[in-house]
Structure formats: C-alpha cells, structure tokens
Amino acid sequence: MDEEKLVKLLEEVVENVADDTHELIVASAALFISVVALFAALLQVAQQYYASATGYAHCDAKVVGEWSQSKSRIFRPYEFRFEVQYESPVIFLCRPENKKGPLKNKAIWRLDGSKESQKNTWSVLKEEAAVPADVKKTNTGSGVEMDTVSADAKKMAEKAVHTADNELATWVPLLLAIQRMERDSREWQRKRLVPAHPPRSGESVRLLQPGRTYHDVEARHTLVVALQKKTRSWDTMPAGVRKPFATTTWCHMIEMAAVLGIYWIEFDRSRDSYRAEGNGYMLTAEKVPDLGITFTFQTYGENKFEENRTIPVEEVKDLSFGAVPTIYRVPGRFDSRRLGFDDDRQDLSMLSLASRAEIAETLSIIGCNTNTVNYFAKDETSNCRVAHLFPLPFEIVGMLSRTLHIEHSVFRLLPNPTIFPWKMKNFSLREILNGYLAQVGKEGVLSNKDSPVVKAIRHHGRTIQREIRKGGASASSSVVLLDVLHGALDDTDEVLTGKTKEDRATTKATRDNRPHAQVGAATTNTSSTNDTSETESERLRRQKVQDVLRSHIQEVLSVLNEKSFEMEADCPHVAVLAVPGGLSSSPFEVIDAAAPEDRPEKLMEIYFDVVRKRVVGSAAQSTNRRESMVGNPHAPPPVPGIRRRATARSTVAPDSDCGSDHDSNEGSEVSEPDELWHLSTAEISHEDIWCTLVFRMICWLMLHDFHPKDVQITKSELRGSRLPIYIA
C-alpha cells in the first residue's frame, strides 16, 4: 500500500515537472519573440528617423568626391527628424593677398596647385595607375622590387577623359581643373626659368637662378581662384535638384572661363542660352526653376596649361568684358569694379571694345571726328574696311594698353577684348618690326632721326631682332626675348606718360596706401585719369599723345576707305595703282595684291610715307589750337644733358654695337650724345610720339597673344556683377 502511494506520488511529481518545463519553454519562446519584435520595432523607428535625413545619400563621395566628409545629420528633437547639412564651395577670383571673401568669418582657400591647397580645398589630383608598359621595377633598398609608374604616365592617366564618370557634381572637376592649371603651368614655367645650360654671354637679361628666384616671379601673380566653404542644409534644396551645387557670381564665372582658356561661343541673356568651350572644356547653362542660372562644366578633350596659360594678372577681369586698362590708369588696392562702375569716364584710362557701339564710343572719347566714329556706329558702315593686316582695334590696344606681361614670366595669353578674331596666318609681327626699323633707318624719312626717342627705339628694335635670331623658331616664348620686349615697353611708357618706371611704381604705391574714401573720390574724377597726382607737364604730354593717337586713327581709317588717292610728290616709296588725273586707288589695296611675305614691309611703307605725314601735321595743328585757346601754357622746357642712373631699362643705351643686327640698317649708325637722356623729360615732338605709338603697338602685340577663336561677345553689363549663379 505504501508502495502504491509512493508510485502515485512520483507520477504526480513527474507530471508537475513536465508541466513546468513545458511552460518554461513556452515562456522562453514568447520572450524571444517579444525581444525580436521589440528590436524590429526599434529598428523601424530608427529607420524612420534616419529616413527623415533627406538628401544624405546625395552627398556621398560618388557625387561630391572628398567634399562628402563634410556631410552630417543634425537631430532636431522638436521636429522628431534629422536635418542633413553639408559644405559646398563659394568660388571667386581675387588677388593672392586678399583677406576678405563673400562669407564673413570664413577662411579663404586659394587654389594654387600646391599639395597643401589641394588638401585644404578637398580637390586632390588623383594619379591613377598607368598601363603595364609604363610600369617599372624599382629596388626599394631592402631587396624588394616595387612597381612604380613614371611621372609622364601618371600625368597622362590623370588627364585621361572618362566619359562614363558623370555621377560627380560638375563643380568637383572644375576645382580639379583649376588646381591642375596652376600646378602644370607653374611647373612648366619653372622649367623654362631654370635653364639646363648657363645663359649665353652678352645676354641683356639674366635668366633666373634655380631654386630661388622663380618664386619671385610667382609672387608677382595678381590673380588667383579662391573659395570659401559654406555650410548648407538640404532642407533649402530646390525641388528637382539632386546634387549639391557650388555658388559663384556672374562676373566671377566669366572671369573663371577666361582663366581656364575657355572662350564664349554663345551668350544670349534674353533666351538664357550660354555656351563656351576651349582647351578641352565646355561650359553650358540653363535656368533651373526656384534656383536660377545654373552652369554645367564638362571635359570633352585633352587640355594643357603651358604657353597657352592665361597671364595671372588682375587686369584679366577687365579684358574678359572687353575693357582694356591703359597706361594712363593707375589701379589701386580698391578696384573701381568694387566701388562702382566707371562707364561715365571721358578719358583714356579705360578702353571699351566689346561691341561696335562701344568701339564707336571709345573713339569719340579719344576725340575722333564723326566720320571716323561712324565707321563703327552706323549699321550702313558695317561693311567699311577697318583692317589692313589686322583690325585697327588691336592697333589701339597695342598702343595704349598697360603691359600685362609679368616680368621674367613666360605666360603670354590674354582674353581677346575686341569683337574681331586675332589671326596671324597671313602676316608676321617680326616682319612688321623689320619693316618698321628699315623705315626708321632710312635717310630722309624722319626729320627727328637723331632724337633720344628714335635712338631708344632703334636700340630696342635691334636688340629684339638679335634675340629673335638667337631664339630661332622658339623665340616667341624665349624668356630673354620676352624680357627685352618688356623693357622696350617700359621706355615707350616713359615717353607717352612723362613718368619714369620708378615714378609710376611710386605713384601706385602711394595710391595703394590712400584711405578708402580718397580712392573712391579718385575713381569718380572724370576730368583726368585715375592718377590724381598727375603733374602739369604729364597732363600736357598726355594731351599731346591723344592728339597724335586721334589723328592716327582718323587717317588710317580714312586711307583704308578711300576710293581714290591723290599721289603726293614726296611719297616715292608707295606703289599705288595710277589712274588718269593724278588719282590712284587706296595705297592699302597694294597690300592686298602683294605676296604674304611682302605685306608687312608694304604696310610700314604706307605708314611712314602717307599716314605719318598726315598725322604729324594734323596733330600739331590740334595741339597749337588747344594751347592758343588756353593762353599757350607750355610746360617748362627740359634741361638737356640730364644724367640719369644707368639701368637695364628706361635708358637710351648706345646702339653702335647693334648696327649689324639689321641688314637694311648697316652703315646707318648715328653718334650717341655724351649724356644719357631722360625720356620722360626730354623734348618730345609729335613725330616722336607717332613713332613711339607704332613701335609700342608692335612690341605689345609680340609680347602678348590671343586665341584665334576667342572673340568678345557683348556682356559688359555684367562686369562687376555680383548676381549669384550656380554650378551644378
């Protein structure tokens, strides 16, 4: 009996244990399911919160490159969501020493091609792997050979155009293109400034020394592309825009295109149609709703930045809009574009050449008569001839534009400020210079052959010829030749302005140190040039130059469009087509009929035998008439025999050792005065000024260059415009 009870009790215990185990299993399973459900719910909630971070995926490295490291999610507790913030660039152009940008209290990063700049601007130039043929085995010194790629192969791979990589925002390759421009062009310039062999004996300009002085040349750059990083929120992104955009302004976009060597093909603001291309790059634009004009930057071909690199000077900003700063404009620290427009100027400080109407207005400011102005002002005169070997506006630019070449630099390219293309296939500036010097050296051509100005011109001209012969086919990019041309222009500026090079530098420094209010007052002065420190003698010199310039433009356009030409008895060198009655066709028609190699010489014959005589007489009458109306206020006569400090430039150096440099001038040497003449104070005749203007035009055009496909399309109303635009 006891055994039966014991068995029943054991059975009951077993049954209870089984029930408890089953309940434990069920409870454990239920707990596990609950935990999984809770975790899923938490993930779902988290996913919903993270999904509220709209645009986060569009700030990925595949879209904005290294700029993706700036993206972040900011939790907004009162809105129960995340806000996406990122940084994008605000791009502008400025002087390298500029401390103020569009954004206050934000660092300014300059895109100068250095590794530090690439790192700071998140635009590191990637050197991709090269093809196996370019791979070389290099011993590391530890017995292990590693694959290395040649520098040329890396650079070629880096420049390769990848048409499939179009996910990036286009401002990312734009920053890379600017960095590559600065890096490659500076590297090319350094190689040219540090020759493999020592300079030739007798060179007038010493080449730069390796490792030191080329930094001084780079320090003279007055224009650089810079950016600031602006923090933006995706909440403000317009509908339909799925990539972060960069910001700039109209004027900076146009200037940036000029710096990269991109020229405009279409620029129609009425239809919002814009297209520019060049150097393997293309810019197009369209109007995006709720945003504005948005540009797209693309690479479609090979690009290089060597001799075609735009000169990095601040005046490029003016040239991009068809405005040409002249030798009579002294820019200060506060540029007139930042203080207001100077379109109301009535002096020679700035030339506007962006359209036929602006050219006509410029000619009017110079003082040309109505007939001359109408060659550009009226539609019915659009077919009139305004070019001989090249259009006349280039001649005006060469005569008056400031020397924009950086001393000791090898960059020559500038934006074309005129509406005409610069094509040199049918003529050579070297041959024009030869023809000019041949006329200057002829007996009986000039009445002022022994003047200090003509002697200086003859010396500089023969020095230029000598360097051209030494340089051969590559002379146009010779460092020595470019510096010789630069030095010649310094002397011509001294003649035309009445100021020495040192005086012009001092005036600029004085102006840079003026208070802001004084500079602003100076820029609004329309009665004279920007340089308010102009003396009476300098003013008279400038007016005399203007008389000659005005007469020259009038006579050239008049002779170009003459249907009949009265042959002058003292013009035996001009071969014209004679007709009955003593009248002949325009002498410029002889140039059209001549062989290409003879045209430069014919042009100079016409200039000296026809144009010069008319210009000198007409300009002298204008000067005498003006002086008689104001009581003949002659400046104090210069004191002859003033000895000046001997420098490499701005001095009439002896030219007897250069006589054999030009075959046509051999045996035509003249004696040099015992004293060195100061060109700024020497007595200058109208003939001296005309010879200086023509010589300066030739030298300026030899020192600077324009792309043959680059022509100015009217957009001067956007000069200095801070209207924001965007880069997709």
C-alpha positions in Angstrom: 0.0 0.0 0.0 2.8 2.3 0.9 4.4 1.4 -2.3 1.4 2.3 -4.4 1.2 5.7 -2.7 4.8 6.2 -3.4 4.4 5.4 -7.0 1.4 7.7 -7.4 3.3 10.5 -5.7 6.3 10.0 -8.0 4.0 10.1 -11.0 2.4 13.3 -9.8 5.8 14.8 -9.3 6.9 13.8 -12.8 3.7 15.2 -14.3 4.3 18.5 -12.4 7.9 18.8 -13.6 6.8 18.1 -17.2 4.2 20.8 -17.0 6.7 23.3 -15.6 9.2 22.5 -18.3 6.6 23.0 -21.0 5.6 26.3 -19.5 9.2 27.4 -19.3 9.8 26.6 -22.9 6.7 28.4 -24.0 7.6 31.4 -21.9 11.2 31.4 -23.3 9.9 31.3 -26.8 7.4 34.1 -26.1 10.2 36.2 -24.6 12.4 35.6 -27.6 9.7 36.6 -30.0 8.9 39.7 -27.9 12.6 40.7 -27.9 12.8 40.2 -31.7 9.7 42.2 -32.2 10.9 45.0 -29.9 14.3 45.1 -31.8 12.5 45.2 -35.1 10.2 48.0 -33.8 13.3 49.9 -32.6 15.0 49.4 -36.0 11.8 50.5 -37.7 11.7 53.6 -35.6 15.3 54.3 -36.1 14.9 53.7 -39.9 12.1 56.2 -39.9 14.2 58.8 -38.1 17.2 58.2 -40.4 14.9 58.2 -43.4 13.9 61.8 -42.4 17.5 62.8 -43.3 16.6 63.6 -46.9 19.5 64.1 -49.2 22.1 62.3 -47.2 22.8 59.8 -49.9 23.2 62.6 -52.5 26.2 64.0 -50.5 28.1 60.8 -51.0 31.7 60.6 -52.3 30.4 59.3 -55.6 28.6 62.7 -56.0 30.9 65.3 -54.4 34.2 63.5 -54.1 36.2 64.4 -51.0 33.6 67.0 -50.0 31.5 64.2 -48.7 33.4 64.3 -45.5 31.6 67.4 -44.6 28.1 65.8 -44.6 26.4 65.3 -41.3 23.0 64.5 -39.7 21.7 67.0 -37.1 18.9 65.7 -34.9 16.0 68.2 -34.5 14.3 66.9 -31.3 11.3 69.3 -31.6 10.7 68.1 -35.1 11.4 64.4 -34.5 13.7 64.3 -37.5 17.3 64.6 -38.8 18.5 67.5 -40.8 21.2 67.0 -43.4 24.0 69.5 -43.5 26.9 69.7 -45.9 29.5 72.1 -47.2 29.9 73.3 -50.7 32.3 75.9 -52.2 31.7 79.6 -52.9 34.1 80.3 -55.7 35.5 83.7 -56.6 38.6 85.4 -58.1 40.8 87.8 -56.2 44.3 88.9 -55.5 46.5 86.4 -53.6 46.8 88.6 -50.6 43.1 89.2 -50.4 41.7 88.7 -46.8 38.0 89.3 -47.4 35.6 87.0 -49.2 31.9 86.8 -49.8 31.4 85.0 -46.4 32.3 86.7 -43.2 34.5 85.0 -40.7 35.2 82.1 -43.1 38.7 81.0 -44.1 39.7 81.7 -47.7 41.4 78.9 -49.5 43.4 79.6 -52.7 43.6 77.1 -55.5 47.3 77.4 -56.4 48.1 73.8 -57.3 50.2 73.1 -54.2 49.6 69.9 -52.2 48.5 71.9 -49.3 46.0 73.8 -51.4 44.6 70.5 -52.8 44.3 69.1 -49.3 42.6 72.2 -47.9 40.1 72.5 -50.7 39.3 68.8 -50.9 40.4 68.7 -54.6 43.4 66.4 -54.6 44.6 65.4 -58.0 44.4 61.7 -58.3 47.2 59.9 -60.1 45.7 56.8 -61.5 47.5 53.6 -62.3 49.2 53.5 -65.7 49.3 50.8 -68.3 51.7 47.9 -67.7 54.1 49.2 -70.4 54.8 52.2 -68.3 55.4 50.2 -65.1 59.0 50.0 -63.9 60.6 47.9 -61.3 62.3 49.9 -58.6 64.5 48.5 -55.9 63.5 49.9 -52.5 66.9 49.2 -50.9 65.7 46.2 -48.9 65.9 43.7 -51.7 62.2 44.1 -52.6 61.2 45.4 -56.0 58.1 47.5 -56.2 56.1 48.6 -59.2 56.3 52.3 -59.9 54.8 54.5 -62.6 56.7 57.1 -64.5 55.7 60.7 -63.9 54.7 61.2 -67.5 52.5 58.1 -67.4 50.8 59.3 -64.3 50.1 62.7 -65.8 48.7 61.2 -68.9 46.5 58.8 -67.0 45.3 61.7 -64.8 44.4 63.8 -67.8 42.5 60.9 -69.5 38.9 61.7 -70.3 36.5 59.3 -68.7 33.1 59.8 -70.4 31.4 57.2 -68.1 32.3 59.0 -64.9 29.4 61.5 -65.0 27.9 61.0 -61.5 30.0 63.7 -59.9 28.7 67.2 -59.5 30.4 69.2 -62.2 31.9 71.8 -59.9 34.2 69.0 -58.5 36.1 68.5 -61.8 36.1 72.3 -62.1 38.1 72.6 -58.9 40.4 69.9 -60.1 40.9 71.6 -63.4 41.9 74.9 -61.7 44.3 73.0 -59.4 45.8 71.2 -62.5 46.1 74.5 -64.3 48.1 76.1 -61.5 50.2 73.1 -60.9 51.1 72.3 -64.5 51.6 75.9 -65.7 53.9 76.7 -62.8 55.9 73.6 -63.3 56.3 74.4 -67.0 57.3 77.9 -66.2 59.9 76.8 -63.6 61.5 74.5 -66.2 61.7 77.5 -68.6 63.2 79.8 -66.0 65.8 77.3 -64.8 67.8 76.5 -68.0 69.7 73.3 -68.4 72.7 75.4 -69.6 74.1 78.7 -68.4 73.0 81.9 -70.1 74.8 82.9 -73.3 77.4 85.6 -73.0 76.2 89.1 -73.8 72.6 88.4 -73.0 70.9 91.6 -71.9 68.6 89.9 -69.3 69.9 87.4 -66.8 68.0 84.2 -66.5 66.6 83.2 -63.2 68.6 81.0 -60.9 67.4 77.6 -59.9 65.6 77.0 -56.7 65.2 80.6 -55.6 64.2 83.4 -58.0 61.3 81.8 -59.9 59.4 82.0 -56.6 59.7 85.8 -57.0 58.0 85.5 -60.4 55.1 83.5 -58.9 54.9 86.1 -56.2 54.0 88.7 -58.9 50.8 86.9 -59.8 47.9 89.2 -59.0 45.0 86.9 -59.8 44.1 83.5 -58.2 40.9 81.4 -57.9 39.8 81.0 -54.3 36.9 79.5 -52.4 35.2 79.6 -49.1 33.3 76.6 -47.6 29.7 77.4 -46.9 27.6 75.1 -44.7 24.2 74.4 -46.3 21.1 72.5 -45.4 19.4 70.0 -47.7 16.1 71.5 -46.4 16.7 74.5 -48.7 17.5 72.5 -51.8 15.0 73.4 -54.6 12.8 70.6 -55.9 14.3 68.7 -58.7 17.9 69.4 -57.7 19.5 66.2 -56.6 23.2 67.2 -56.3 24.8 69.8 -54.1 25.7 72.9 -56.1 28.5 75.4 -55.9 27.9 79.2 -55.8 29.6 82.0 -57.7 28.6 85.2 -59.4 28.2 86.3 -63.0 31.4 88.2 -63.2 33.5 85.5 -61.5 32.0 82.8 -63.8 33.0 84.8 -66.9 36.4 85.6 -65.4 37.0 81.9 -64.4 36.3 80.8 -68.0 38.9 83.3 -69.3 41.4 82.0 -66.8 40.9 78.4 -68.0 41.2 79.4 -71.6 37.5 78.9 -72.4 36.1 81.3 -74.9 32.4 82.1 -75.4 30.5 80.9 -78.5 27.0 81.9 -77.4 25.9 84.4 -74.8 22.3 85.3 -75.1 20.7 86.6 -71.9 17.3 87.1 -73.5 17.0 83.4 -74.1 19.2 82.3 -71.3 21.4 80.4 -73.7 25.1 80.3 -72.9 27.9 78.1 -74.2 31.6 78.4 -74.0 34.4 75.9 -74.9 38.1 75.7 -75.3 41.2 73.8 -74.1 39.2 70.6 -73.8 36.5 72.1 -71.6 32.9 73.2 -72.1 30.5 75.4 -70.2 26.8 75.3 -70.7 24.0 76.9 -68.7 20.2 76.8 -68.3 17.7 78.4 -66.0 16.7 76.0 -63.2 13.3 76.7 -61.6 13.4 78.0 -58.0 17.2 78.4 -58.3 18.5 80.5 -61.2 21.1 80.2 -63.9 23.0 77.0 -63.4 26.2 76.2 -65.3 27.5 72.7 -66.1 31.2 72.2 -66.5 32.4 69.3 -68.7 35.7 67.9 -70.0 35.5 66.7 -73.6 39.1 66.6 -74.7 42.7 66.9 -73.9 43.8 70.1 -72.1 47.2 71.6 -71.3 48.4 74.6 -69.5 51.8 75.7 -70.8 52.3 78.6 -73.3 48.5 78.8 -73.6 48.1 79.6 -69.9 46.3 82.9 -69.4 48.6 85.5 -67.7 47.5 85.5 -64.0 47.0 89.3 -63.6 44.1 91.1 -62.2 43.5 93.0 -65.5 42.2 89.8 -66.9 39.0 90.6 -65.1 38.6 93.8 -67.3 39.6 92.1 -70.6 37.0 89.4 -70.1 34.3 92.0 -70.5 36.0 94.0 -73.4 37.5 96.7 -71.2 41.2 97.5 -71.6 43.1 99.3 -68.8 45.6 101.7 -70.4 48.9 103.2 -69.4 47.0 106.2 -68.1 45.1 104.2 -65.5 46.8 103.5 -62.2 44.8 100.9 -60.3 44.9 100.9 -56.5 44.1 98.4 -53.9 40.4 99.2 -54.2 39.4 98.3 -57.7 36.8 100.5 -59.3 34.7 97.5 -60.1 34.1 97.1 -56.3 33.3 100.7 -55.8 31.0 101.4 -58.7 31.1 101.5 -62.5 33.3 103.9 -64.4 31.3 103.9 -67.6 31.0 107.6 -67.4 34.7 108.2 -67.8 35.7 110.6 -70.5 39.5 110.0 -70.5 42.0 107.4 -71.8 42.1 105.4 -68.6 39.9 102.6 -70.0 39.0 101.5 -73.5 35.7 99.7 -74.2 35.9 97.4 -77.2 33.2 94.8 -76.6 30.9 95.8 -79.4 30.8 98.2 -82.4 28.8 100.7 -80.4 31.4 100.6 -77.6 34.3 101.0 -80.0 32.5 104.0 -81.5 32.0 105.5 -78.0 35.7 104.9 -77.3 36.8 106.6 -80.5 34.5 109.5 -79.5 36.2 109.8 -76.1 39.6 109.7 -77.9 38.3 112.7 -79.9 37.9 111.3 -83.3 35.7 113.1 -85.8 32.2 112.0 -86.7 33.2 110.3 -89.9 35.7 108.1 -88.0 33.2 107.3 -85.3 30.6 106.3 -87.9 32.7 103.6 -89.3 31.6 101.6 -86.2 28.5 103.5 -85.0 26.2 103.1 -88.0 24.8 99.8 -89.5 25.3 101.0 -93.1 29.1 101.3 -92.4 29.4 97.8 -91.0 31.0 96.7 -94.4 33.5 99.5 -94.3 37.1 98.4 -94.1 38.6 98.6 -90.6 41.6 96.3 -91.0 44.9 96.2 -93.0 46.9 93.2 -91.9 44.8 93.0 -88.7 41.8 95.0 -87.4 42.5 98.6 -86.1 41.2 97.9 -82.6 44.2 95.6 -82.0 46.4 98.5 -83.0 44.7 100.8 -80.5 45.1 98.1 -77.8 48.8 97.7 -78.6 49.4 101.5 -78.4 47.7 102.2 -75.1 47.1 99.0 -73.1 49.2 98.5 -70.0 51.9 95.9 -70.2 50.2 92.9 -68.7 53.1 90.5 -69.1 54.7 89.7 -65.7 58.3 90.5 -65.8 60.5 87.4 -66.2 57.4 85.2 -66.8 56.8 83.1 -69.9 53.0 83.4 -70.0 51.6 85.5 -72.9 47.9 84.6 -73.5 45.2 87.1 -72.7 41.4 87.2 -73.3 40.5 89.0 -76.5 38.8 92.2 -75.6 37.7 93.0 -79.2 34.9 91.8 -81.4 37.5 90.8 -84.1 39.5 87.5 -84.1 43.3 87.7 -83.9 44.6 85.7 -86.8 48.3 85.7 -87.7 48.4 83.3 -90.6 48.9 85.9 -93.3 51.4 88.2 -91.6 54.3 88.2 -89.1 54.8 90.7 -86.4 58.6 90.0 -86.7 58.4 91.1 -90.4 56.4 94.2 -89.4 59.1 95.1 -86.9 61.8 94.6 -89.6 59.8 96.9 -91.9 59.4 99.5 -89.2 63.1 99.5 -88.4 64.0 99.7 -92.1 61.9 102.8 -92.4 63.4 104.4 -89.2 66.9 103.8 -90.5 66.4 105.2 -94.0 67.8 108.6 -94.7 65.3 111.4 -95.3 62.3 109.5 -93.9 62.3 111.0 -90.4 63.0 114.6 -89.5 63.8 113.6 -85.9 66.2 110.7 -86.7 68.7 111.9 -84.1 66.2 112.5 -81.3 66.6 110.5 -78.0 63.3 108.8 -78.6 64.2 107.4 -82.0 67.6 106.3 -80.8 65.9 104.4 -77.9 63.5 102.8 -80.4 66.3 101.8 -82.7 68.4 100.3 -79.9 65.4 98.3 -78.5 64.4 97.2 -82.0 67.8 95.9 -82.9 68.1 94.1 -79.5 64.8 92.4 -80.2 65.9 91.4 -83.7 69.1 89.9 -82.2 67.2 87.8 -79.7 64.8 86.6 -82.4 67.6 85.4 -84.5 69.2 83.7 -81.5 65.9 82.0 -80.4 65.0 80.7 -83.9 61.6 79.1 -84.2 61.0 79.1 -80.5 62.0 82.7 -80.0 58.4 83.8 -79.3 58.5 82.0 -75.9 62.1 82.9 -75.1 62.5 84.3 -71.6 65.2 86.7 -72.8 63.1 87.9 -75.7 60.0 88.5 -73.6 62.0 90.5 -71.1 63.6 92.5 -73.9 60.2 93.3 -75.2 59.0 94.2 -71.7 61.9 96.6 -71.3 61.2 98.2 -74.6 57.6 98.8 -73.5 58.8 100.4 -70.2 60.7 103.0 -72.3 57.7 103.7 -74.5 55.5 104.2 -71.5 58.0 106.7 -70.2 57.7 108.7 -73.4 53.9 108.5 -73.5 53.2 109.2 -69.9 56.1 111.5 -68.9 56.9 109.3 -65.9 59.8 107.1 -65.3 59.3 103.5 -64.3 60.3 104.3 -60.8 57.8 107.2 -60.7 55.0 105.0 -61.9 55.7 102.4 -59.3 55.9 105.1 -56.6 52.6 106.6 -57.7 50.9 103.1 -57.5 52.3 102.5 -54.0 51.1 105.9 -52.9 47.7 105.2 -54.2 47.5 101.8 -52.6 48.2 103.5 -49.2 45.4 106.1 -49.5 42.3 105.9 -47.3 39.3 104.1 -48.9 37.4 107.4 -49.2 40.2 109.1 -51.1 40.5 106.2 -53.5 36.7 106.3 -54.1 36.9 110.0 -54.8 39.7 109.5 -57.3 37.7 106.9 -59.2 34.8 109.3 -59.7 37.0 112.0 -61.2 36.2 112.2 -64.8 38.2 115.3 -65.7 41.5 113.4 -65.8 42.9 109.9 -65.4 42.8 107.8 -62.3 46.1 109.1 -61.2 45.2 112.3 -59.4 48.9 113.1 -58.8 49.3 113.9 -62.5 51.5 117.0 -62.9 51.1 119.8 -65.4 53.8 118.5 -67.7 52.4 115.0 -67.5 49.0 116.3 -68.4 50.4 118.2 -71.4 52.2 115.1 -72.5 49.1 113.0 -72.3 47.1 115.6 -74.3 49.8 115.6 -77.0 49.7 111.8 -77.2 45.9 112.0 -77.5 46.3 114.4 -80.4 48.6 112.1 -82.3 46.5 109.0 -81.5 43.3 110.6 -82.6 44.9 111.8 -85.9 46.4 108.4 -86.5 43.1 106.6 -86.1 41.4 109.1 -88.4 44.0 108.9 -91.1 44.3 105.1 -91.1 40.5 104.6 -91.4 40.3 107.4 -94.0 43.0 105.9 -96.2 41.6 102.4 -95.8 38.3 103.5 -97.2 39.4 106.0 -99.8 38.2 105.1 -103.3 40.7 107.4 -104.8 44.0 108.6 -103.5 45.9 111.7 -104.5 49.5 110.8 -105.1 51.9 113.0 -103.1 55.1 114.0 -104.8 57.2 113.1 -101.8 55.9 109.6 -101.4 58.0 107.7 -103.9 58.1 104.5 -101.8 54.4 103.9 -102.0 53.5 101.9 -105.1 49.9 102.6 -106.0 47.7 101.9 -109.0 47.7 105.1 -111.0 44.7 106.4 -112.8 44.2 109.4 -115.1 44.0 112.8 -113.3 46.7 112.1 -110.8 44.5 109.9 -108.6 45.2 106.4 -107.6 43.4 103.7 -105.7 43.9 103.5 -101.9 47.5 102.5 -101.1 46.2 99.8 -98.8 45.0 97.9 -101.9 48.6 97.4 -102.8 48.9 95.3 -99.6 46.0 93.1 -100.7 47.7 92.4 -104.1 51.1 91.8 -102.6 52.5 88.4 -101.6 52.2 87.5 -97.9 55.9 87.9 -97.2 55.8 91.4 -98.7 52.8 92.8 -96.9 54.4 93.8 -93.6 57.0 95.9 -95.5 54.4 97.5 -97.6 52.3 98.3 -94.5 55.2 100.1 -92.9 56.0 102.0 -96.2 52.4 103.3 -96.3 52.5 104.2 -92.6 55.7 106.2 -92.9 55.2 107.8 -96.3 51.5 108.5 -96.1 50.0 108.2 -92.6 52.9 109.7 -90.7 52.9 112.9 -92.7 49.2 113.4 -92.3 49.2 112.6 -88.6 52.1 114.8 -87.6 50.6 117.8 -89.4 47.1 117.3 -88.1 48.2 116.6 -84.5 50.5 119.6 -84.5 47.6 121.8 -85.5 45.3 120.4 -82.8 48.0 120.9 -80.1 48.7 124.5 -81.2 45.0 125.3 -81.4 44.3 124.0 -77.9 47.3 125.8 -76.4 46.4 129.1 -78.0 42.9 128.8 -76.6 44.2 128.5 -73.0 47.0 131.1 -73.2 49.8 128.8 -74.5 50.6 127.1 -71.2 53.8 125.4 -72.3 55.5 123.2 -69.7 59.0 124.3 -68.6 61.5 123.2 -71.3 63.5 120.2 -70.3 67.1 120.7 -69.3 69.3 119.0 -71.8 72.2 116.9 -70.6 70.4 115.4 -67.6 72.3 112.4 -66.5 70.2 109.5 -65.2 71.1 106.5 -63.2 72.2 103.7 -65.6 69.7 100.8 -65.5 68.9 97.9 -67.8 65.9 99.7 -68.9 64.4 103.1 -69.5 67.8 104.4 -70.8 68.8 105.3 -74.3 71.7 102.8 -74.5 74.4 103.1 -77.2 73.3 101.3 -80.4 76.5 101.3 -82.3 77.1 97.7 -81.3 73.8 96.6 -82.8 74.3 98.0 -86.3 74.8 94.7 -87.9 71.6 93.2 -86.4 69.5 94.5 -89.2 70.9 94.2 -92.7 69.0 97.2 -94.1 70.4 99.5 -91.4 74.1 98.6 -91.7 76.2 101.6 -92.2 73.4 104.0 -90.9 74.7 104.4 -87.4 74.5 107.8 -85.7 76.7 109.1 -82.9 75.4 108.9 -79.4 75.2 112.0 -77.2 77.7 112.4 -74.4 74.9 112.4 -71.9 72.1 109.9 -71.3 68.7 111.4 -71.9 65.8 111.1 -69.6 62.9 110.1 -71.9 60.3 111.5 -69.5 61.7 115.0 -69.5 63.3 115.1 -73.0 61.7 117.4 -75.5 59.2 115.2 -77.4 57.8 116.1 -80.9 54.6 114.8 -82.5 56.8 112.7 -84.8 58.5 111.2 -81.7 55.1 110.3 -80.3 53.9 108.7 -83.5 57.0 106.6 -83.9 56.7 105.5 -80.2 53.0 104.6 -80.6 53.6 102.4 -83.7 56.7 100.8 -82.1 54.8 100.2 -78.9 52.0 98.6 -80.8 54.3 96.1 -82.5 56.2 95.2 -79.3 53.0 94.9 -77.2 51.4 92.5 -79.7 54.6 90.5 -79.9 54.7 90.2 -76.1 51.1 89.3 -75.7 48.9 86.8 -77.5 45.2 86.0 -78.1 43.5 82.7 -79.0 42.5 82.8 -82.7 38.9 81.6 -81.9 38.4 83.9 -79.0 36.2 87.0 -79.8 34.4 89.3 -77.5 30.6 88.8 -77.2 28.9 91.7 -75.6 28.4 91.2 -71.9 29.9 94.4 -70.5 26.7 95.0 -68.4 27.8 92.0 -66.2 31.2 93.5 -65.4 31.4 93.6 -61.7 28.0 91.9 -61.3 27.5 90.1 -58.0 24.3 88.5 -59.1 24.6 84.9 -57.9 24.7 81.9 -60.2 25.2 78.2 -59.6 27.4 75.4 -60.8 25.6 72.0 -60.9 
